């Protein structure tokens, strides 16, 4: 029996991690004194994670529609990570870098973080893994953890001072192209990719084919044009005003 699509799903692991992150941020804020804008941005990043994994969106994703599963993955992998990083002050970024040490420094190199991000994105969407994860909670948690970790690492490379501005633009350009193929596969495929959703109960008259490709263009998951647009949404007022200098740095929101 399937739950109501409007019932809440609860992912205790990610809810607990989100609460822990909020508490850690609040403690660090006593000394770092982030601006209101930073606090809002960080809070929005956490809210996206919680909304994607602990709400009716996750219920629909786990039991009914591929479209909602893909949307949730975009929220935790593409939207939340840059907001979480942009919500950090310079001293918070420095503390993260110190704690991460050489391991973080090596992983944040673009020739590591970009392939890792692309590998995770394609790996978790392989039909065998995707179908298995939908039937086994631990595998679904692993999928979500991989997407969040890869997203944080990807955007740390952009905003953590690893790259100059031209380097960051080139990095995002490669990501723009490299991430397009999954979306194109959904657009042009004549058959359903995932057995789970092919046999799932339907909502709102969406057939498996429409669920996988509701429109052309604009199909989820995030295709290259949409991924390319993410940095603009994640940029702070400073970067949008044209004051962005090389290299890109983690903090971009001036104190109010």
Secondary structure by P-SEA (a helix, b strand, c coil): ccccccbbbbcaaaaaaaaaaaaaaaaaaccccccaaaaaaaaaaaaaaaaacccaaaaaaacccaaaaaaaaaaacccaaaaaaaaccaaaaaaaaaaacaaaaaaaccccaaaaaaaaaaaaacaaaaaaaaacaaaaaaaaaaaaaaaaaaaaaaccccccaaaaaaaaaaaaaaaaaaaaaaaccccccccccccccccccccccccccccccccccccaaaaaaccccccccccccccccccccccccccc
